[in-house]
Amino acid sequence: MRKMIVEVFPKDPLMIPTDSRELHEAAEQFTEKIESINLTELMKMDFERGEVTAVGEITMKAGYTFADIEFPGLLGSIEVLKANGRTYTCFIQLAVCDKFLLQKMHEFDLAVIWIAPMRKSRDLSVYTCIGDNANLNKVLHLMATYGEVRNVIFEEASFSGNDPLSRLTARQRDLLIAAKRYGYYEYPRRISGQELAEKLGISKATAIEHLRKAEVRLISTLLAGY
């Protein structure tokens, strides 16, 4: 089992049926008023029934507030939990009954576990899932039908909660923690790379290499989609 984060540059908008006025209005609102939607907690995803329950952050474009959008009843409901500037933390309950959207959701009903981060903006979509190689390849083929796959990140699947250090190898994690404890990341630094390496009994080149790989992995995961 592996975790996969896919970044997709969307191509043309979904071919929404011309007689679906509410869907067209919802698409226009997203394009004109919403900067991005970032699902941070996925509680329920039932693509067969068209049901999704999640906590997410909706960021409005400059000049707009959450009150400026009308969420179509045929999609479910959204409740604002907290507002911070243009970003609104919301409890989202999708209960899709539209035949066109249900058909699109059924495409995602694959043998994978969909998890956060999931992010959608006009220029970038981010999807994250856990599965075996065969089903992750199916996800990649599906993503390619929705746009250009710009970046794919593979990680070992971790079921230890939201601890970001669980994404590192044991060696990377130990070095990163030691670097923090000895003051390598303080400003100004209390210890140099050479001094850190000497304390750990390894070469400076090895210490720096492991730290850089750990930093890149953490940043790539935490900032996926940004």
C-alpha positions in Angstrom: 0.0 0.0 0.0 1.3 3.4 -0.9 0.1 7.0 -0.6 -0.1 9.1 -3.7 -0.6 12.8 -4.1 -1.5 13.9 -7.6 -1.5 17.5 -8.9 -3.6 18.1 -12.0 -3.8 21.2 -14.2 -7.5 21.1 -15.2 -8.4 21.2 -18.8 -11.7 22.4 -20.1 -14.6 22.6 -17.6 -16.9 19.6 -17.2 -19.3 19.3 -20.1 -22.3 20.3 -18.0 -25.7 19.6 -19.7 -27.1 22.8 -21.2 -30.4 22.3 -19.3 -28.8 22.1 -15.9 -29.1 25.8 -14.9 -28.2 25.3 -11.2 -25.0 23.5 -12.1 -24.0 26.2 -14.5 -24.6 28.8 -11.9 -22.5 26.9 -9.4 -19.7 26.6 -11.9 -19.8 30.3 -12.6 -19.7 31.1 -8.9 -16.6 29.0 -8.4 -14.9 30.6 -11.4 -15.8 34.2 -10.4 -16.0 34.3 -6.6 -14.1 31.4 -5.1 -10.3 31.2 -5.1 -9.9 27.7 -3.8 -11.5 24.9 -1.8 -9.3 22.8 0.5 -10.7 19.7 2.1 -8.8 19.2 5.4 -10.8 16.4 7.0 -12.7 13.7 5.1 -15.3 12.0 7.3 -17.4 10.1 4.7 -17.0 9.5 1.0 -19.6 7.3 -0.7 -19.3 7.9 -4.4 -22.0 5.3 -5.2 -24.6 7.2 -3.3 -23.1 10.7 -4.1 -22.5 11.5 -0.4 -19.5 13.3 1.0 -19.0 14.7 4.5 -16.0 16.8 5.2 -14.4 19.8 6.8 -12.8 22.3 4.4 -11.5 25.7 3.9 -13.2 27.9 1.3 -11.1 30.9 0.3 -13.0 33.7 -1.5 -11.5 35.9 -4.2 -10.7 39.5 -3.2 -13.9 41.6 -2.9 -16.2 38.7 -2.1 -17.4 37.1 1.1 -19.1 33.7 1.8 -22.4 35.5 1.8 -21.9 36.2 -1.9 -22.3 32.6 -3.0 -25.5 30.5 -3.2 -24.9 26.8 -2.7 -27.3 24.8 -4.9 -29.7 22.7 -2.9 -29.2 19.7 -5.2 -25.6 19.5 -4.0 -26.3 19.4 -0.2 -25.4 22.1 2.4 -22.4 24.1 3.8 -22.2 25.5 7.4 -19.5 28.1 8.2 -17.6 27.1 11.4 -15.0 29.9 11.5 -14.0 32.9 9.4 -10.5 34.3 9.0 -10.3 37.0 6.4 -11.3 35.6 3.1 -11.0 32.0 4.3 -14.0 30.2 5.8 -13.7 26.9 7.6 -16.9 25.0 6.8 -18.7 21.8 7.5 -19.6 20.4 4.1 -22.3 17.8 3.5 -22.7 16.8 -0.1 -25.8 14.8 -1.1 -25.7 14.8 -4.9 -28.9 13.8 -6.7 -28.1 15.3 -10.1 -27.6 12.4 -12.6 -24.7 14.1 -14.4 -22.7 14.7 -11.2 -23.5 11.2 -9.9 -22.0 9.8 -13.0 -18.9 11.8 -12.5 -18.6 10.7 -8.9 -19.0 7.1 -9.8 -15.7 7.4 -11.8 -13.9 7.9 -8.5 -15.4 4.8 -6.9 -12.2 2.9 -7.1 -10.5 0.5 -4.7 -8.5 3.2 -2.9 -8.8 5.2 0.2 -9.3 8.9 -0.5 -7.7 11.2 2.1 -6.7 14.8 2.6 -5.2 16.9 1.2 -7.7 17.5 -1.5 -7.6 21.0 -3.1 -9.4 22.6 -6.0 -8.8 26.0 -7.6 -9.2 27.2 -11.1 -5.6 26.4 -12.0 -4.9 23.3 -9.9 -6.5 20.2 -8.5 -4.9 18.0 -5.8 -6.1 14.5 -5.0 -4.6 12.2 -2.3 -5.3 8.5 -1.9 -3.9 5.2 -0.6 -3.9 2.0 -2.5 -1.9 -0.7 -4.2 0.0 -0.1 -7.4 -2.6 -1.4 -9.7 -5.4 0.8 -8.3 -3.1 3.9 -8.0 -2.4 3.5 -11.7 -6.2 3.5 -12.3 -6.4 6.8 -10.4 -3.6 8.3 -12.6 -5.4 7.3 -15.7 -8.6 8.9 -14.4 -6.8 12.1 -13.5 -5.4 12.3 -17.0 -8.9 12.5 -18.4 -9.5 15.6 -16.2 -6.4 17.5 -17.1 -2.6 17.5 -17.3 -0.9 15.6 -14.5 1.8 18.0 -13.4 3.2 16.2 -10.4 2.9 12.9 -8.6 4.3 12.2 -5.1 4.5 8.7 -3.7 5.0 7.9 0.0 4.8 4.9 2.2 1.2 4.6 3.5 1.1 5.7 7.2 -1.7 5.1 9.5 -0.2 6.9 12.5 -2.5 9.9 12.4 -1.5 13.4 11.3 2.1 13.2 12.6 4.2 14.7 9.7 7.3 12.9 10.9 5.7 9.6 10.1 6.4 10.4 6.4 10.1 10.3 7.0 12.5 7.4 7.1 13.8 6.5 10.6 17.2 8.0 9.8 15.7 11.2 8.4 13.4 11.6 11.4 16.2 11.0 14.0 18.5 13.5 12.3 15.8 16.2 11.9 14.9 15.9 15.6 18.5 16.0 16.7 19.1 19.1 14.5 16.1 20.8 16.1 17.2 19.9 19.7 20.8 21.1 19.1 19.6 24.4 17.7 20.5 23.9 14.0 17.2 25.5 13.0 17.4 28.5 15.4 18.3 31.9 14.2 21.1 32.5 14.6 22.1 28.8 14.7 23.5 27.4 17.9 25.3 24.7 16.0 26.7 24.4 12.5 26.3 21.5 10.1 29.8 20.3 10.8 29.3 20.4 14.6 26.0 18.6 14.3 27.6 15.9 12.2 30.4 15.5 14.8 27.9 15.1 17.6 26.1 12.4 15.7 29.3 10.6 14.6 28.7 11.0 10.8 30.1 13.0 8.0 28.8 16.5 7.4 27.9 15.5 3.8 25.8 12.6 5.1 24.1 14.8 7.8 23.2 17.6 5.3 22.0 15.1 2.7 19.5 13.4 5.1 18.3 16.8 6.5 17.7 18.1 3.0 15.8 15.0 1.9 13.7 15.2 5.1 13.0 18.9 4.5 12.0 18.3 0.9 9.6 15.5 1.8 7.9 17.4 4.6 7.5 20.6 2.5 6.3 18.6 -0.6 3.6 16.9 1.6 2.5 19.9 3.7 2.4 22.3 0.7 1.0 19.9 -1.9 -1.2 22.0 -4.2 0.3 25.4 -3.3 
